[in-house]
Amino acid sequence: MPRPTLLVTRKLPDNVEARIRRDYEGMFNPDDQRYPTEELLKLSARADAILPCHTESLSAEVIERLPDRVRAIANFSVGVDHCDLDAARQKGIIVTNTPDVLTDATAELTMLLILGAARRASEGERLIRSGQWNTWSPAFMVGTQVTGKRLGIVGMGRVGQVTAQRARGFDMEIHYHNRRRLDNTRENGASFHESLDTLLPISEFLALQCPNLPETRNLLNAGRINQLPDGAIVVNSARGAIVDEDALIEALKSGKLAAAGLDVYKNEPDIRPEFAQLDNAFLLPHVGSATRETRDAMGYRALDNLDAIFAGKEPKDRVA
């Protein structure tokens, strides 16, 4: 029986590609180019399944044009906002994602954003690298202390819960807003807020960790930023679409916000040039899951789902 053919849209870790070569007929992307839509559709004509990343836009129109041969889309990501799930269901294509395995890495990255933004890490590194550091005084590079502050978390899923655990190591007081309140064990002493209207005014730090859904797009807008305490710090390790970037940039310029730590943006990698001009923005290039261990685990999870599908079983992480 011939092995299924798998279209891999980006360069994956060597260990993951080795497993693909062992078990599938792999169509690889060694140059790691981002395929234009027409090229993606042309390649998919030879594929039984596609293993894409969040960089591929699998809109309803694209999915409708996929050949009937394609049985599955096994996303190399937790978020599936790049993939039209309704269109996939209508076409009979199974869609999966890779939950759980990104949790620790993304929570670590969230703490990096909090610390980097609060302690002006970008400014300090630029001074060193440019050779402009030539003084010290009690007023030099004064930032915001993290220890003991109130952290508001929007979206208390897997990543939010682990972020709360890590933040407790800094004696932060945890508050959160979620669609549903957690049970006592998972809440672990955090304070639940049914509404952002009560969470935002007490959040000295705000971590955005909710998915990109119609109801969360531009969730952090000008009105909600104004509800935050003066000098608050905002970090986003979830999706760029949940932030109104005009409002965020204005709040950073005005000083309403002391700083922001960002790993995700709208229209990335073509981000707003204003961000690079803001000294109080600590910026990373969407590397929340970028550890060797996590990227391997993501690939294995996607392949576990495909193994199940081609064995006639229900995949563990089906989302459509």
SULKAMO-V711005 format. One record per run of one state. SS is the DSSP state (2 for helix, 1 for strand, 0 for the rest). FROM is the first residue (numbers start at 1). TO is the last residue. If there is no record, write none. Layout:
SS;FROM;TO
SS;FROM;TO
//
This chain:
0;1;4
1;5;8
0;9;13
2;14;23
0;24;24
1;25;27
0;28;36
2;37;44
0;45;48
1;49;51
0;52;57
1;58;58
0;59;59
2;60;65
0;66;71
1;72;74
0;75;82
1;83;83
0;84;84
2;85;91
0;92;93
1;94;96
0;97;102
2;103;118
0;119;120
2;121;130
0;131;149
1;150;154
0;155;157
2;158;168
0;169;172
1;173;177
0;178;183
2;184;187
0;188;190
1;191;193
0;194;195
2;196;202
0;203;204
1;205;208
0;209;219
1;220;220
0;221;221
2;222;227
0;228;231
1;232;236
0;237;239
2;240;242
1;243;243
0;244;244
2;245;254
0;255;256
1;257;262
0;263;272
2;273;276
0;277;280
1;281;283
0;284;291
2;292;310
0;311;317
1;318;318
0;319;320
//
